[in-house]
Amino acid sequence: MNTPLATASGTTSVNPSAAAAAPASPVALPMLPRPSAAEFDAVVQHGAYMPLTQFGVIDTIGDDAASFLHGQLTNDTQHLDAANARLAGYCSAKGRLLASFLTWRSGEAIRLLVSKDVQAAVQKRLSMFVLRAKAKLVDASGEVAVVGLAGDVRHALSGVFDALPDGVHVKVDGPAGSLIRVPDALDRLRYLWIGPKAQIEAHLPALDDTLKRVSPAVWDWLDIRAGEPRITQPVVEQFVPQMVNFDVLGAVNFRKGCYPGQEVVARSQYRGTIKRRTSLANVAGELDTVKAGTELFHSDDPGQPCGMVVNAASAPEGGVDLLVEIKLAALENGSVHLGAAEGAGLRFLALPYGLPTEV
C-alpha cells in the first residue's frame, strides 16, 4: 500500500520504502575565508575564474525527465530548449522553497545546478515522486566541474568555445561542456562553465595565462550583488518564491500546470499579499557571525523579527554583503539590525533590478 503525501493539486502516492527511509543528512557548506583585495580587484578591474565547489549537479534522465520536472518545479521544463537555461524553485506543499536551481538541457538529460548542502535531500525527495514516470535523478557532481567566470573574460573563453552566449541565460555547447551567461554583477559579465571534469581541468592552465584564479567566495559575493538568491540549508522552507524575488527573476511560470505549493504561490501573486521581499544590504562583521538564517529586527518593533538573512558573503569594502528577506514596511523608516534590536545595523543598497509596486 502506498503512502499519500499532500501536494498542491491533491495527494500523490509515494513509494512506501522511500517515504520511510531516513532523511538524507545535510552536508554543511564550509565557511570560505575572506578573499584578498587582489581577488576582488581581479573581477572588477580585469577578469577572473573560480572553481565553484559550493554547487552540486543533478542530471534528470529518461523519456519523461522534462514532464516529470515540469510537474515538480516552479518553472517550465517541458518547453526548455537547448539554447537557454532557466531559474526554478522546488517548493513544499505549503509553497515554501526547499531548493533553487539553474536548469538546462545537457544532451538527453535535464541538468540541475543546486547548492551542494541541499542536493542530497532534494534529490531524494524528488526521486520519491518519480513513481511510474520514465525518469531517474542521478548525482553528476563527481563527473562534472563547475567554473564561474567574471569580468573581462570573453577573450579567454573564445579559446574554448566557438561562440559565446549573447544574452542572460543563453547557453552554448562545445566539446568542453556548456557555457551559460548569468546576470551581470556590478556591470561585469558573468558566465557559468559546466562540463566533464577532465576536459575542464585540461583547459584551466590556458586560462591562467590571462585570468586570475580566485576563491569561490567571490562568486557568492557576485551572486548577492546580482540580487540572485540561492536556497541553502539554513533557509530551507523559509520563503515563498516571491519573498526572494523569484517572480521578478523569471524563476516562476504562472501559466504552467500544478506543482507542489502552486496554489500558495499563485494566491500570493494574484491577491496582492506579497508584503515581504528580498533586498540588498551590507553589515559590519564576518561570516562566522553573519550567516544565512539569522533573523533581523526593526528598531520600532524589537520584540519580533522583521526578516531573515538569505545569503551572506564577504564584501571587498569590509563587512558582509547580504540578501535579506524583509517586511516591506520595515524599509520605510527606522533601522534594521542583525540578530537582535541592539545588533549591528544594516545599510541598504540598491538592487540591480526593480521590484513591482505591491498593492
C-alpha positions as CSV (number, residue, x, y, z in Angstrom):
1,M,0.0,0.0,0.0
2,N,1.4,3.4,-1.0
3,T,1.7,6.3,1.5
4,P,0.0,9.5,0.3
5,L,1.8,12.8,0.5
6,A,-0.1,16.1,0.1
7,T,0.8,18.3,-2.9
8,A,-0.7,21.5,-4.3
9,S,-3.0,19.5,-6.5
10,G,-4.1,16.9,-4.0
11,T,-2.4,13.7,-2.9
12,T,0.3,11.8,-4.7
13,S,1.2,8.2,-3.9
14,V,4.8,7.7,-2.9
15,N,6.9,4.6,-2.8
16,P,6.5,3.5,0.9
17,S,10.1,2.3,1.3
18,A,11.4,5.6,0.0
19,A,9.0,7.5,2.3
20,A,10.1,5.5,5.3
21,A,13.8,5.9,4.7
22,A,15.8,8.2,6.9
23,P,16.1,11.7,5.5
24,A,19.4,12.4,3.7
25,S,21.8,14.1,6.1
26,P,22.6,17.7,5.1
27,V,26.2,18.5,4.2
28,A,27.1,21.8,5.7
29,L,28.9,24.2,3.3
30,P,32.3,25.1,4.6
31,M,32.8,28.7,5.6
32,L,35.0,30.2,3.0
33,P,37.8,32.6,4.2
34,R,37.5,36.3,3.2
35,P,39.1,36.7,-0.3
36,S,42.0,39.1,-0.6
37,A,41.7,42.5,-2.1
38,A,43.5,41.3,-5.2
39,E,40.9,38.6,-5.8
40,F,38.1,41.2,-5.7
41,D,40.0,43.6,-7.8
42,A,40.7,40.9,-10.4
43,V,37.0,40.6,-11.2
44,V,36.3,44.4,-11.2
45,Q,39.4,45.5,-13.0
46,H,40.3,42.6,-15.2
47,G,38.9,39.1,-15.3
48,A,38.8,36.0,-13.1
49,Y,37.7,32.5,-12.9
50,M,36.8,30.4,-9.9
51,P,36.0,26.6,-9.5
52,L,32.7,26.6,-7.7
53,T,32.8,23.8,-5.1
54,Q,29.6,25.1,-3.3
55,F,27.4,23.6,-6.1
56,G,26.2,20.2,-6.9
57,V,24.8,18.9,-10.1
58,I,21.8,16.6,-10.6
59,D,21.1,15.0,-14.0
60,T,17.4,14.0,-14.7
61,I,17.4,11.4,-17.4
62,G,14.8,9.3,-19.2
63,D,12.0,9.8,-21.7
64,D,9.8,11.6,-19.1
65,A,12.5,13.7,-17.5
66,A,11.1,17.0,-18.8
67,S,7.5,16.3,-18.0
68,F,8.3,14.9,-14.5
69,L,10.3,18.1,-13.6
70,H,7.6,20.2,-15.1
71,G,5.2,18.8,-12.5
72,Q,7.6,19.5,-9.6
73,L,9.3,22.8,-10.2
74,T,8.1,26.4,-10.4
75,N,9.3,26.9,-13.9
76,D,8.5,25.3,-17.3
77,T,10.9,22.5,-18.1
78,Q,8.6,20.9,-20.7
79,H,9.4,23.6,-23.2
80,L,13.0,24.2,-22.2
81,D,15.1,24.3,-25.4
82,A,18.7,23.5,-26.0
83,A,19.8,27.2,-26.2
84,N,18.6,28.5,-22.9
85,A,18.7,28.0,-19.1
86,R,16.1,28.8,-16.6
87,L,16.0,29.5,-12.9
88,A,13.5,27.4,-10.9
89,G,12.4,26.6,-7.4
90,Y,11.2,23.5,-5.7
91,C,8.6,24.0,-3.1
92,S,6.9,22.1,-0.2
93,A,3.2,21.6,-0.3
94,K,3.0,24.8,1.7
95,G,4.7,26.8,-1.1
96,R,8.0,27.2,0.8
97,L,11.2,26.8,-1.1
98,L,13.2,23.6,-0.5
99,A,15.8,24.4,-3.2
100,S,16.6,26.7,-6.0
101,F,18.1,25.5,-9.4
102,L,19.5,26.7,-12.6
103,T,18.1,24.2,-15.2
104,W,19.1,23.4,-18.7
105,R,19.3,20.6,-21.3
106,S,22.6,18.7,-21.5
107,G,22.3,16.1,-24.3
108,E,19.3,14.0,-23.4
109,A,19.3,15.0,-19.7
110,I,17.9,18.0,-17.9
111,R,20.7,19.3,-15.6
112,L,20.0,21.0,-12.3
113,L,22.6,23.2,-10.6
114,V,21.9,23.3,-6.9
115,S,23.6,24.3,-3.6
116,K,25.6,21.3,-2.5
117,D,24.3,21.3,1.0
118,V,20.7,20.7,0.0
119,Q,21.4,18.4,-3.0
120,A,21.2,15.0,-1.4
121,A,17.9,15.8,0.4
122,V,16.3,17.4,-2.6
123,Q,17.4,14.6,-5.0
124,K,16.0,12.0,-2.6
125,R,12.7,13.9,-2.2
126,L,12.2,14.3,-6.0
127,S,13.1,10.7,-6.6
128,M,10.2,9.7,-4.2
129,F,7.7,11.2,-6.7
130,V,9.0,9.6,-9.9
131,L,6.7,6.6,-9.5
132,R,5.8,5.2,-13.0
133,A,7.5,8.1,-14.9
134,K,10.4,7.1,-17.1
135,A,12.8,9.4,-15.2
136,K,15.8,9.0,-12.9
137,L,17.7,11.5,-10.9
138,V,21.5,11.0,-10.8
139,D,24.2,12.8,-8.9
140,A,26.6,14.1,-11.6
141,S,28.8,16.1,-9.2
142,G,31.6,13.7,-9.4
143,E,31.8,13.7,-13.2
144,V,31.4,17.4,-14.0
145,A,33.1,20.5,-12.9
146,V,31.5,23.9,-12.4
147,V,33.5,27.1,-13.0
148,G,32.4,30.7,-12.7
149,L,34.0,33.4,-14.8
150,A,33.5,37.2,-14.3
151,G,34.8,40.4,-15.7
152,D,36.7,40.7,-18.9
153,V,36.8,37.0,-19.8
154,R,35.5,36.9,-23.4
155,H,38.9,36.6,-25.0
156,A,39.9,33.7,-22.7
157,L,36.6,31.9,-23.3
158,S,36.9,32.3,-27.1
159,G,39.8,29.9,-26.9
160,V,37.5,27.2,-25.6
161,F,34.1,27.9,-27.2
162,D,33.5,28.8,-30.9
163,A,30.7,31.2,-29.8
164,L,29.7,33.0,-26.6
165,P,26.2,33.4,-25.3
166,D,24.9,36.8,-26.1
167,G,22.1,37.2,-23.5
168,V,21.4,36.3,-19.9
169,H,20.6,32.6,-19.5
170,V,21.6,31.9,-23.1
171,K,23.6,28.7,-23.4
172,V,26.1,27.4,-25.9
173,D,27.6,23.9,-26.0
174,G,31.0,22.7,-27.1
175,P,33.3,19.7,-26.6
176,A,34.3,21.1,-23.2
177,G,30.8,21.4,-21.9
178,S,28.1,24.1,-21.6
179,L,28.7,27.9,-21.2
180,I,25.8,29.8,-19.7
181,R,25.7,33.6,-19.3
182,V,24.2,34.6,-16.0
183,P,23.1,38.0,-14.7
184,D,25.8,40.6,-14.6
185,A,27.1,41.9,-11.3
186,L,28.5,45.5,-10.9
187,D,28.2,45.7,-14.7
188,R,30.6,42.9,-15.2
189,L,29.8,39.9,-17.4
190,R,29.4,36.6,-15.7
191,Y,29.4,33.0,-17.1
192,L,29.0,29.5,-15.7
193,W,31.0,26.8,-17.4
194,I,29.9,23.2,-16.6
195,G,31.3,20.2,-18.3
196,P,33.3,17.0,-18.0
197,K,35.8,17.4,-15.2
198,A,38.8,16.1,-17.1
199,Q,38.0,18.4,-20.1
200,I,37.7,21.5,-18.0
201,E,40.7,20.8,-15.9
202,A,42.7,20.4,-19.1
203,H,41.7,23.9,-20.2
204,L,42.4,25.7,-16.9
205,P,46.1,26.2,-17.4
206,A,45.4,28.2,-20.5
207,L,43.0,30.4,-18.5
208,D,45.8,31.1,-16.1
209,D,47.7,33.0,-18.8
210,T,45.0,35.7,-19.0
211,L,42.7,35.4,-15.9
212,K,43.3,35.2,-12.2
213,R,42.1,32.2,-10.3
214,V,40.2,33.4,-7.2
215,S,38.2,32.0,-4.3
216,P,34.7,30.6,-4.9
217,A,33.7,33.1,-2.2
218,V,34.0,35.8,-4.8
219,W,31.2,34.1,-6.8
220,D,28.9,34.1,-3.7
221,W,29.5,37.9,-3.4
222,L,28.8,38.4,-7.1
223,D,25.6,36.5,-6.9
224,I,24.5,38.7,-4.0
225,R,25.4,41.9,-5.9
226,A,23.4,40.5,-8.9
227,G,20.4,40.2,-6.5
228,E,20.0,36.5,-7.2
229,P,19.2,34.5,-4.0
230,R,20.2,30.9,-3.5
231,I,18.4,28.5,-1.2
232,T,20.9,26.8,1.2
233,Q,20.3,24.5,4.2
234,P,19.8,27.3,6.8
235,V,16.9,28.8,4.9
236,V,15.1,25.7,3.6
237,E,11.3,26.1,3.9
238,Q,11.5,29.7,5.0
239,F,10.3,31.6,1.9
240,V,7.5,31.6,-0.7
241,P,9.2,32.2,-4.1
242,Q,8.1,35.9,-4.3
243,M,9.7,36.6,-0.9
244,V,13.1,36.0,-2.6
245,N,12.1,37.9,-5.8
246,F,11.8,34.7,-7.9
247,D,8.8,36.1,-9.7
248,V,10.9,39.1,-10.8
249,L,13.9,36.9,-11.8
250,G,11.8,34.7,-14.1
251,A,12.0,31.6,-11.9
252,V,8.2,31.2,-11.7
253,N,5.9,30.4,-14.6
254,F,2.4,31.4,-13.6
255,R,0.8,29.8,-16.7
256,K,2.1,26.3,-16.2
257,G,0.3,23.5,-14.6
258,C,0.3,22.4,-11.0
259,Y,3.4,21.7,-8.9
260,P,3.8,21.3,-5.1
261,G,2.8,24.6,-3.4
262,Q,1.4,26.1,-6.6
263,E,-1.8,27.2,-5.1
264,V,0.0,29.1,-2.3
265,V,2.4,30.7,-4.8
266,A,-0.4,31.8,-7.2
267,R,-2.6,33.1,-4.4
268,S,0.3,35.3,-3.1
269,Q,0.8,36.7,-6.6
270,Y,-2.8,37.5,-7.5
271,R,-4.3,38.6,-4.2
272,G,-1.8,41.3,-3.5
273,T,-0.4,39.6,-0.4
274,I,3.3,40.0,-1.2
275,K,4.3,42.1,1.8
276,R,7.9,40.8,2.0
277,R,10.7,41.0,-0.5
278,T,14.4,40.5,-0.7
279,S,16.7,43.5,-0.5
280,L,20.5,44.1,-0.8
281,A,22.4,45.3,2.3
282,N,25.8,45.5,4.0
283,V,26.5,44.9,7.6
284,A,29.7,45.1,9.8
285,G,31.1,41.7,10.8
286,E,32.5,38.5,9.4
287,L,30.9,35.3,8.2
288,D,31.5,33.5,11.5
289,T,28.7,35.6,13.0
290,V,26.8,36.9,9.9
291,K,25.1,33.9,8.5
292,A,22.1,32.8,6.4
293,G,19.1,32.1,8.5
294,T,19.9,34.9,11.0
295,E,16.9,36.9,12.0
296,L,16.5,40.7,11.6
297,F,14.9,43.1,14.0
298,H,13.5,46.6,13.5
299,S,14.1,49.5,15.8
300,D,10.4,50.3,16.2
301,D,9.4,46.7,17.0
302,P,12.3,45.0,18.7
303,G,10.2,42.1,20.1
304,Q,9.7,40.2,16.9
305,P,11.8,39.6,13.8
306,C,11.1,41.6,10.7
307,G,13.1,39.5,8.3
308,M,15.9,37.0,7.7
309,V,19.3,36.8,6.0
310,V,19.0,34.7,2.8
311,N,22.6,34.8,1.7
312,A,25.8,36.4,3.0
313,A,29.3,36.9,1.6
314,S,32.4,38.8,2.5
315,A,32.5,42.3,0.8
316,P,35.5,44.0,-0.6
317,E,34.9,47.3,1.2
318,G,34.7,45.4,4.5
319,G,31.9,43.7,6.4
320,V,29.4,41.3,4.7
321,D,27.1,41.9,1.8
322,L,23.7,40.3,2.3
323,L,20.5,39.4,0.6
324,V,17.8,39.8,3.2
325,E,14.1,38.8,3.1
326,I,12.3,41.6,4.9
327,K,8.9,43.1,5.5
328,L,8.5,46.0,3.1
329,A,7.1,48.2,5.8
330,A,10.4,47.8,7.8
331,L,12.2,49.6,5.0
332,E,10.1,52.8,5.3
333,N,11.6,54.2,8.4
334,G,13.7,53.4,11.5
335,S,16.6,50.9,11.4
336,V,17.1,47.2,10.9
337,H,19.5,45.2,12.9
338,L,21.2,41.8,12.7
339,G,20.2,39.1,15.3
340,A,18.6,41.5,17.8
341,A,17.4,45.0,18.1
342,E,20.8,46.0,19.6
343,G,22.7,44.2,16.9
344,A,24.7,45.6,14.1
345,G,22.7,48.0,11.8
346,L,22.1,47.1,8.2
347,R,23.0,49.6,5.4
348,F,20.7,49.0,2.5
349,L,21.9,49.2,-1.1
350,A,20.1,49.4,-4.4
351,L,19.2,46.1,-6.2
352,P,20.3,45.9,-9.8
353,Y,16.7,45.4,-10.9
354,G,13.3,47.0,-9.9
355,L,10.6,45.4,-7.8
356,P,6.9,45.6,-8.7
357,T,4.8,48.0,-6.6
358,E,2.7,45.9,-4.3
359,V,-0.9,46.7,-3.9
